[in-house]
């Protein structure tokens, strides 16, 4: 009799344990929970701790409430000056209404899928009104605030709040960069041509001094004029060069004797 009673007690305890495990659930600090009864939402739980539900009747869905990142693919936009730019941006968001999120996108992954196109559309809409120089430069805080506000108006229907939007990189496409490089190269070649012209004038001046058959005067003038030419070339070229060798002045003078 006692053995049968112990068996019954053990079975009751096991059943109570199963019921308790089904009725109790824990919401962590990084989570918020939705309680459903036969598929209908009954309760939104945002406070962390131990909570109770009706076992075998109600289900719980957990949704992250931390600030989450979203990286978008680089997007090509056209600025107000009709220049094309490649913009790589990202945003950070959080779920403020888990019920609305579940009803519209079901999961956080679904929300990411919706936010990606919204981010690209907002970038094209706002940055399309700005000149390319303003976008490429770092002074764009007002523009980013406008993009964030536009995103929040669209993301509100998903129960999401966008807390930050940033541009990681904004640059010209490769073919535009090559064009700029070639233009700079032509400018550099033009500067070098100007340097060569200055050199020709210097040689002519030194040669004219050499006609006086005064070697000391010609050498001294050659050093002074060539030194001035090199300083001018440094100024035009925008970079430093090694100091001139005084012996080269003599070589130039002797060359035109």
C-alpha positions as CSV (number, residue, x, y, z in Angstrom):
1,X,0.0,0.0,0.0
2,X,2.8,2.4,0.9
3,X,4.6,1.6,-2.3
4,X,1.6,2.4,-4.4
5,X,1.1,5.6,-2.5
6,X,4.7,6.6,-3.2
7,X,4.2,5.8,-6.9
8,X,1.2,8.0,-7.0
9,X,3.0,10.9,-5.3
10,X,5.9,10.6,-7.7
11,X,3.6,10.7,-10.7
12,X,1.8,13.8,-9.2
13,X,5.1,15.5,-8.6
14,X,6.3,14.8,-12.1
15,X,3.1,16.1,-13.6
16,X,3.3,19.3,-11.4
17,X,6.9,19.8,-12.6
18,X,5.8,19.5,-16.2
19,X,2.9,21.9,-15.7
20,X,5.2,24.4,-13.8
21,X,7.8,24.3,-16.5
22,X,5.1,25.0,-19.1
23,X,3.5,27.8,-17.0
24,X,6.7,29.7,-16.0
25,X,9.0,31.5,-18.4
26,X,11.9,34.0,-18.0
27,X,12.3,37.3,-19.8
28,X,15.9,38.5,-19.8
29,X,17.0,42.1,-19.8
30,X,17.8,42.0,-23.5
31,X,14.4,40.7,-24.4
32,X,10.7,41.5,-24.5
33,X,8.0,39.0,-24.9
34,X,4.6,38.5,-26.6
35,X,2.1,36.1,-25.1
36,X,-0.3,34.5,-27.6
37,X,-3.3,32.4,-26.9
38,X,-4.4,30.2,-29.8
39,X,-2.6,32.6,-32.1
40,X,-4.1,35.8,-30.8
41,X,-1.8,38.3,-28.9
42,X,-2.8,38.6,-25.3
43,X,0.0,40.4,-23.5
44,X,3.2,42.4,-24.2
45,X,5.9,41.9,-21.5
46,X,8.8,44.4,-21.4
47,X,9.9,43.9,-17.8
48,X,12.6,41.3,-17.2
49,X,12.0,38.5,-14.6
50,X,9.9,35.3,-14.1
51,X,6.4,35.4,-15.5
52,X,3.5,33.0,-15.7
53,X,1.3,31.8,-18.6
54,X,-1.5,29.3,-19.0
55,X,0.3,26.0,-19.8
56,X,-0.5,24.2,-23.1
57,X,-2.8,27.1,-24.1
58,X,-0.6,30.1,-24.3
59,X,2.7,30.5,-26.2
60,X,5.5,33.1,-25.8
61,X,7.5,34.8,-28.5
62,X,10.7,36.6,-27.5
63,X,11.9,39.7,-29.4
64,X,15.3,41.4,-28.9
65,X,15.1,44.9,-27.5
66,X,18.8,45.8,-27.8
67,X,20.0,48.4,-30.3
68,X,20.8,46.4,-33.5
69,X,22.9,47.2,-36.5
70,X,22.0,47.1,-40.2
71,X,24.6,47.4,-42.9
72,X,23.4,48.2,-46.4
73,X,25.0,47.5,-49.7
74,X,26.9,50.4,-51.4
75,X,24.4,52.5,-53.3
76,X,25.1,54.7,-56.3
77,X,23.3,58.1,-56.1
78,X,23.3,61.2,-58.2
79,X,24.0,64.4,-56.4
80,X,22.3,67.8,-57.1
81,X,25.3,68.7,-59.4
82,X,24.6,65.6,-61.5
83,X,27.8,63.8,-60.2
84,X,27.5,60.1,-59.4
85,X,28.6,58.9,-55.9
86,X,28.9,55.5,-54.3
87,X,27.6,55.8,-50.7
88,X,28.1,53.0,-48.2
89,X,25.8,53.6,-45.1
90,X,24.6,51.8,-42.0
91,X,22.0,52.4,-39.3
92,X,21.1,51.2,-35.8
93,X,17.6,50.5,-34.7
94,X,15.6,49.0,-31.9
95,X,12.1,47.5,-31.5
96,X,9.8,49.8,-29.6
97,X,6.5,48.0,-30.4
98,X,7.0,44.2,-30.5
99,X,3.3,43.6,-31.3
100,X,3.4,45.9,-34.3
101,X,6.7,44.3,-35.4
102,X,5.2,40.8,-35.1
103,X,2.1,41.8,-37.1
104,X,4.0,43.4,-39.9
105,X,7.3,41.6,-40.3
106,X,7.0,38.7,-37.7
107,X,10.7,38.7,-36.8
108,X,13.6,41.0,-36.4
109,X,15.1,39.4,-39.5
110,X,12.0,40.4,-41.4
111,X,12.4,43.9,-40.1
112,X,15.9,44.1,-41.5
113,X,14.6,43.0,-44.9
114,X,12.2,46.0,-44.9
115,X,14.7,48.5,-43.5
116,X,17.4,47.9,-46.2
117,X,15.3,49.3,-49.1
118,X,14.0,52.1,-46.9
119,X,17.6,53.2,-46.1
120,X,18.6,53.2,-49.7
121,X,15.5,55.1,-50.7
122,X,16.1,57.8,-48.0
123,X,19.7,58.2,-49.1
124,X,18.7,58.8,-52.7
125,X,16.0,61.2,-51.7
126,X,18.0,63.3,-49.3
127,X,21.5,63.2,-50.8
128,X,20.1,63.8,-54.2
129,X,19.4,67.4,-53.1
130,X,22.9,68.0,-51.9
131,X,26.0,68.8,-53.9
132,X,28.7,66.1,-54.2
133,X,31.3,68.2,-52.3
134,X,29.0,68.4,-49.3
135,X,28.4,64.6,-49.3
136,X,32.0,63.7,-49.7
137,X,33.1,66.1,-46.9
138,X,32.7,65.2,-43.3
139,X,30.3,68.1,-42.6
140,X,27.0,66.3,-43.1
141,X,25.4,66.0,-39.7
142,X,22.3,68.0,-40.7
143,X,21.9,65.7,-43.7
144,X,22.1,62.6,-41.6
145,X,19.5,63.9,-39.2
146,X,17.1,64.5,-42.0
147,X,17.7,60.9,-43.3
148,X,17.1,59.6,-39.8
149,X,13.8,61.5,-39.5
150,X,12.6,60.3,-42.8
151,X,13.5,56.7,-41.9
152,X,11.6,56.9,-38.6
153,X,8.5,58.1,-40.3
154,X,8.6,54.9,-42.5
155,X,9.8,52.5,-39.8
156,X,7.2,53.5,-37.3
157,X,4.6,51.2,-39.0
158,X,6.9,48.3,-38.2
159,X,7.3,49.2,-34.5
160,X,10.9,50.2,-35.1
161,X,12.9,53.3,-34.0
162,X,16.0,54.2,-36.0
163,X,18.4,55.7,-33.4
164,X,21.4,56.5,-35.7
165,X,22.4,56.7,-39.4
166,X,25.9,57.0,-40.6
167,X,27.8,57.0,-43.8
168,X,30.9,54.8,-43.7
169,X,32.2,55.9,-47.2
170,X,31.1,58.3,-49.9
171,X,33.3,58.4,-53.0
172,X,33.2,58.7,-56.7
173,X,32.8,55.6,-58.8
174,X,36.0,54.0,-60.2
175,X,35.6,55.5,-63.7
176,X,35.0,59.0,-62.2
177,X,38.1,58.5,-60.0
178,X,40.1,57.6,-63.0
179,X,38.9,60.7,-64.8
180,X,39.9,62.9,-61.8
181,X,43.3,61.1,-61.7
182,X,43.9,61.8,-65.4
183,X,42.9,65.4,-65.0
184,X,45.4,65.8,-62.1
185,X,48.0,64.0,-64.2
186,X,47.5,66.5,-67.0
187,X,47.8,69.4,-64.5
188,X,51.0,67.9,-63.1
189,X,52.4,67.6,-66.7
190,X,51.5,71.2,-67.3
191,X,53.3,72.3,-64.1
192,X,56.4,70.3,-65.2
193,X,56.2,72.0,-68.6
194,X,56.2,75.4,-66.8
195,X,59.3,74.2,-64.8
196,X,61.1,73.2,-68.0
197,X,60.3,76.7,-69.5
198,X,61.8,78.3,-66.4
199,X,64.9,76.1,-66.8
200,X,65.3,77.2,-70.4
201,X,65.2,80.8,-69.4
202,X,67.8,80.2,-66.6
203,X,70.1,78.5,-69.1
204,X,69.8,81.4,-71.5
205,X,70.6,83.9,-68.7
206,X,73.6,82.0,-67.6
207,X,74.8,81.6,-71.2
208,X,74.6,85.4,-71.6
209,X,76.7,85.9,-68.6
210,X,79.2,83.5,-69.9
211,X,79.7,85.7,-73.0
212,X,81.4,88.2,-70.8
213,X,84.3,85.8,-70.4
214,X,84.2,86.4,-66.7
215,X,84.2,82.9,-65.3
216,X,83.8,84.0,-61.7
217,X,80.9,86.3,-62.4
218,X,79.1,83.7,-64.6
219,X,79.6,81.0,-62.0
220,X,78.2,83.2,-59.2
221,X,75.2,84.3,-61.3
222,X,74.6,80.7,-62.5
223,X,74.4,79.5,-58.9
224,X,72.0,82.3,-57.9
225,X,69.7,82.0,-60.8
226,X,69.5,78.2,-60.8
227,X,68.8,78.3,-57.1
228,X,65.9,80.7,-57.7
229,X,64.7,78.4,-60.5
230,X,64.6,75.4,-58.2
231,X,62.8,77.2,-55.5
232,X,60.2,78.3,-58.0
233,X,59.9,74.8,-59.3
234,X,59.3,73.5,-55.7
235,X,56.6,76.1,-55.3
236,X,54.8,75.1,-58.5
237,X,55.2,71.4,-58.1
238,X,54.0,71.4,-54.5
239,X,56.7,69.0,-53.2
240,X,60.2,69.3,-51.8
241,X,63.3,68.3,-53.8
242,X,67.0,67.8,-52.9
243,X,69.1,70.9,-52.6
244,X,71.0,72.0,-55.8
245,X,74.6,71.0,-56.2
246,X,76.8,74.1,-56.7
247,X,79.0,72.1,-59.1
248,X,76.1,71.8,-61.5
249,X,76.0,75.5,-61.9
250,X,79.6,75.4,-63.1
251,X,78.7,72.6,-65.5
252,X,75.9,74.7,-67.0
253,X,78.2,77.6,-67.4
254,X,81.0,75.6,-69.0
255,X,78.5,74.0,-71.3
256,X,77.7,77.4,-72.9
257,X,81.2,78.8,-73.1
